Each structure stands twice: as structure tokens, then as C-alpha cells.
Amino acid sequence: MKLASYVSGDKPAFGIVTEMGVITLSDRLNRRNVTLKDALSEDDTLDEVLKLAEGAEPDLNLDRLTFLPVITNPNKILCVGINYRSHAAEHGHAVAEKPNIFTKFTDTLCSHDGVMLCPKASQQLDFEGELAVIIGKGGRAIPAEKALSHVAGYTCFCDGSVRDFIKVSLITGKNFPATSPLGPWMVTADEIPDPSKLTLTTRLNGQQMQHSGTDMMMHGVPELIAYCSAFTELSPGDIIATGTPEGIGARRNPPVWMKSGDVLEVEISQIGTLRCRVVDER
């Protein structure tokens, strides 16, 4: 099942994506402004709306949809630095014993078919296509062997990175507003029983820049969930971005930086394609 967040009328909504359009689930609840994160957080809420939507016709066409980031209001966005063997090699790094975790702010997120902002303060906006994990069942000190049972689903992500700022501070270079699209939708975990068997491709203006199987991760999804939950409690709707393979713009000769007018795509097998336009920050 695919679940998306989007605008319905003048308010945020979420629903099921079908070939014919989307069935809005949030409108079927007798509560206002329920987000997908809320539905994941509240016991039985998602099951309730799925039952209410049985046999329903789509409410909106996909080509008319204004998407939002799949999770609009995550408590945490946890990201893994240099988690693919190929990416470590292009940086000259050895295989890491433990994941290198950093955080992103919520306002870094932007949507499928929306815009990424090229910062006024820099001309070195880089792409990092990634698989993102969305937590469905929270917890602390989750064992790796039970970690996949805590996953609600998976989506595409681009960890927008401002390279000249990263040279000074990782946190600043990773947290410019609207530089990290998330979407287009979440594919529920029952449809992806093994997240290590996916293929990730990043394209810039139609040209392939990154291509890798997710089996090239040094630390897989179960290990990342176990490690993150060792130092912080995970909550429904939290996002874990699992790292990027080789091919980033900074490691090309000459470097390739995103600029206004560019179109970025991150495609992951069994999920779909996340697409964004790059525009200059006003």
C-alpha cells in the first residue's frame, strides 16, 4: 500500500495512492488536521480509516495533487553519513565499525513535484539520493532482529548538502531550509520485506548520477534502527535516512552543483520516483 501526504482543498491530508487517484483517509475521521504521523502514532487509527475507505472511489487525481513531504511533522530526522561502501571509497574512508549519525531539522523537508531551494549563501548545493525508513512502532534499545517490525514503511529521500558550509560544520551544511525532498509516498513495510534488496538511482536533468543496490550499505536497516534506538527513543513518524552511494556532485571532476532550473530525481525500486525542481532562494 502507498500512503501519501498532500493538500486537499485548503488543508493538509493523507490518503491511499491507487492507479486511479488517491482516496483521502484523513477526511473520513471525525477529527481535524490528522496527519499521517498522527495516524501512525495513535493505536488503531490507521486501521480505522482503512476500514472506512474500503470500496471507496478516489477523491483526487494524481496529476492534480499538490504533494507534501510524506511525514510533514516528524519528531526526529536521523541521517547516516557515509554508509555505502562505494561512498566510503570515494571519500578514502575505511568501513566504519559504527554508523555516523547526524540530524536534520524538519524545515529542511520539501515535497515531491515541489521545489528545492538553492541557498543565497552558497552555490554548492549537492545531491545525495537515499532510502528513508519511517518508524511505525516506537521504542528504545530495539534489538536488530526485531527492528523491521518497528518500520511503518519506506520512501525516497534526497539529503541536500551545502558543501562549503559542511567544511566548517556538518550541522549547518545539512540544514538549509527546503533542501531535502521526501516522497512521493510511503510504501508500507509489508510490501518490502527486505529493504536490502532495492535499487537506488539518482538523476540530475535526466542524467544518471548515482546507482546502487541497497545491499551495499555498511549498516543495514535493522542495525541502524538498533543503533539509533540505543541512544534515543524512536517514535512513530521518525525518519531514518540510510545514507547515499557514490556519485555525489562534490566528488566529480569538475564538481557538479545543483542550480536553478535543474530537475532532481531519486528512484527506488518497489517505491517510485521522487522529483523536484531546483529554484533560487529569494
C-alpha positions in Angstrom: 0.0 0.0 0.0 1.2 3.5 -0.8 0.3 6.4 1.6 0.9 10.0 0.7 0.5 13.4 2.3 -0.9 16.2 0.2 -3.2 19.2 0.2 -6.9 18.6 -0.2 -8.9 21.8 -0.6 -7.1 24.2 1.7 -5.9 21.8 4.3 -3.3 19.0 4.7 -4.5 15.5 4.2 -3.2 12.0 3.7 -4.5 9.0 1.8 -4.0 5.8 -0.2 -2.4 6.1 -3.6 -4.1 4.0 -6.3 -3.7 3.9 -10.1 -6.9 5.9 -10.4 -6.0 8.6 -7.9 -5.9 9.0 -4.1 -8.5 8.0 -1.5 -8.3 10.6 1.2 -8.3 8.9 4.6 -8.0 11.9 6.9 -11.4 13.3 5.8 -13.0 10.1 7.0 -12.1 10.7 10.6 -14.3 12.8 12.8 -11.2 14.9 13.8 -9.5 17.9 12.2 -6.0 18.1 10.9 -4.9 14.5 11.5 -1.6 13.8 9.8 -0.1 10.6 8.7 2.3 10.7 11.6 -0.7 11.1 13.9 -2.3 8.1 12.3 0.9 6.0 12.9 1.1 7.3 16.5 -2.4 6.6 17.6 -3.3 3.0 18.3 -5.8 1.6 15.7 -6.3 5.0 13.9 -4.8 3.8 10.6 -6.7 0.6 10.8 -9.9 2.6 11.5 -9.5 4.8 8.4 -8.5 1.9 6.2 -11.8 0.2 7.1 -13.7 3.4 6.4 -12.1 3.6 3.0 -12.9 0.1 1.9 -14.6 0.1 -1.6 -14.2 3.9 -1.8 -13.6 5.7 -5.1 -10.6 8.0 -5.5 -11.2 11.6 -4.3 -8.4 13.3 -6.3 -6.5 12.6 -9.5 -2.7 12.1 -9.1 -1.9 14.6 -11.7 -3.8 17.3 -9.8 -2.2 16.5 -6.5 -0.1 19.0 -4.5 2.1 16.8 -2.5 3.5 17.4 0.9 6.5 15.6 2.5 5.3 12.1 3.3 5.7 12.9 7.0 5.1 16.6 7.5 5.9 16.8 11.2 8.5 14.2 12.2 9.9 14.4 15.8 13.3 13.3 14.5 15.1 13.1 11.2 18.2 10.9 11.8 20.7 10.6 8.9 23.6 8.3 8.4 26.9 9.7 7.0 28.9 7.6 4.5 27.0 4.3 4.9 27.7 2.8 1.4 31.0 1.0 0.8 31.3 2.8 -2.6 30.7 6.2 -1.0 33.3 5.5 1.7 35.8 4.5 -1.0 35.3 7.8 -2.9 36.0 9.6 0.3 39.0 7.4 1.1 37.4 6.1 4.2 37.6 2.6 5.7 34.5 0.6 6.5 33.0 2.2 9.7 32.5 0.0 12.7 29.6 2.1 13.9 27.1 4.3 12.0 27.9 8.1 11.9 24.6 9.7 12.8 23.6 13.4 12.3 20.3 15.2 12.4 18.3 17.4 10.1 15.6 20.0 11.1 12.0 19.5 10.0 12.1 22.6 7.8 14.7 21.1 5.6 12.0 18.8 4.1 10.2 19.6 0.8 7.8 17.6 -1.3 7.6 15.6 -4.5 6.9 17.7 -7.5 7.8 20.7 -5.4 10.9 22.9 -5.2 14.3 22.6 -3.6 15.8 25.9 -2.6 19.3 26.8 -3.8 20.6 28.8 -0.9 21.6 32.5 -1.3 24.6 31.9 0.9 26.2 29.2 -1.3 26.5 27.8 -4.9 27.5 24.3 -3.7 24.1 22.6 -3.3 24.8 18.8 -3.7 22.5 15.8 -4.0 22.5 12.6 -2.0 19.8 10.1 -3.1 18.8 7.8 -0.2 16.3 5.3 1.1 14.4 6.6 4.1 12.8 4.4 6.8 9.7 5.6 8.5 9.2 4.3 12.0 5.7 2.9 12.8 6.2 1.5 16.3 8.4 3.4 18.6 10.9 2.1 21.2 14.2 2.2 22.9 17.0 -0.3 22.7 15.3 -2.2 19.9 17.2 -5.5 19.1 18.3 -5.7 15.4 16.5 -9.0 15.0 13.2 -7.3 15.9 13.8 -3.9 14.2 11.9 -4.4 11.0 8.7 -5.0 13.0 9.1 -1.3 14.0 9.0 0.0 10.4 5.9 1.6 9.0 7.3 1.9 5.5 9.9 3.2 3.2 10.2 6.2 0.9 12.7 8.2 -1.3 14.8 11.0 0.1 17.5 13.4 -1.0 19.8 14.7 1.7 20.5 18.1 0.2 24.0 19.1 1.3 25.7 22.5 1.1 29.3 21.5 0.7 31.2 24.7 1.6 29.2 25.0 4.8 29.8 21.3 5.6 33.6 22.0 5.5 33.0 24.2 8.6 30.1 22.5 10.3 28.2 19.3 9.3 25.0 20.6 11.0 25.0 23.9 9.1 25.7 22.4 5.7 22.9 19.8 6.2 20.1 22.1 7.5 19.3 24.8 4.9 15.5 25.1 4.5 13.7 23.2 1.8 16.8 21.3 0.5 15.7 17.8 1.3 12.7 16.3 -0.6 10.9 13.3 0.9 8.4 11.2 -1.0 6.5 10.8 -3.2 4.7 8.4 -0.9 5.4 5.8 1.8 5.2 2.1 0.7 4.2 0.1 3.7 6.6 -2.4 5.1 4.5 -5.4 4.2 5.3 -4.8 0.5 9.1 -4.5 1.2 10.0 -7.4 3.5 13.7 -7.0 2.8 15.0 -3.4 2.3 18.4 -4.6 1.4 17.1 -5.8 -2.0 16.2 -2.5 -3.5 18.0 -0.4 -6.2 18.5 3.3 -5.9 19.1 5.7 -8.8 19.7 9.4 -8.7 19.3 11.5 -11.8 20.0 15.2 -12.5 18.4 16.6 -15.6 17.8 13.1 -16.8 21.5 12.1 -16.4 22.2 9.2 -14.1 24.5 10.3 -11.2 24.1 7.5 -8.7 23.1 3.9 -9.0 23.5 1.2 -6.4 21.8 -1.7 -4.7 20.9 -1.1 -1.0 22.8 -4.2 -0.2 25.9 -2.1 -0.4 25.2 -0.4 2.9 27.7 -1.0 5.6 25.0 -0.9 8.2 21.6 -2.2 7.1 18.2 -1.0 8.2 17.9 -3.4 11.2 21.3 -2.3 12.5 20.5 1.4 12.0 17.3 1.1 14.0 19.0 -0.8 16.8 21.9 1.7 16.9 19.7 4.8 16.8 17.3 3.4 19.4 20.3 2.8 21.7 20.8 6.5 22.2 17.4 8.0 21.6 13.8 6.7 21.8 12.3 6.3 18.4 8.7 7.5 17.9 6.1 6.8 15.1 6.8 9.0 12.2 10.5 9.4 12.9 12.7 9.2 9.8 16.0 7.4 9.4 17.8 8.3 6.2 20.1 5.4 5.4 23.0 7.1 3.5 24.0 7.6 -0.1 26.1 5.7 -2.6 29.0 7.0 -4.7 28.5 9.7 -7.4 27.7 12.8 -5.4 28.5 16.1 -7.2 31.3 17.1 -4.9 33.4 14.0 -5.9 33.1 14.7 -9.7 35.7 16.4 -11.8 34.7 19.1 -12.2 32.2 19.2 -9.3 28.6 19.2 -10.2 26.4 21.6 -8.1 22.7 21.9 -8.5 21.4 25.2 -9.8 18.1 26.9 -10.5 16.2 25.2 -13.3 17.7 21.7 -12.6 15.4 18.7 -12.1 16.4 16.1 -9.5 15.0 12.6 -9.4 15.6 9.8 -6.8 14.1 6.5 -7.9 14.0 3.4 -5.7 12.7 0.1 -7.0 9.4 -1.0 -5.4 8.8 2.5 -4.2 8.7 5.0 -7.1 10.4 8.2 -8.2 10.8 11.4 -6.2 11.1 14.5 -8.4 11.9 18.1 -7.5 12.8 21.4 -9.3 15.6 23.5 -8.0 14.9 27.2 -7.7 17.0 30.1 -6.2 16.1 31.1 -2.7 14.6 34.6 -2.7 
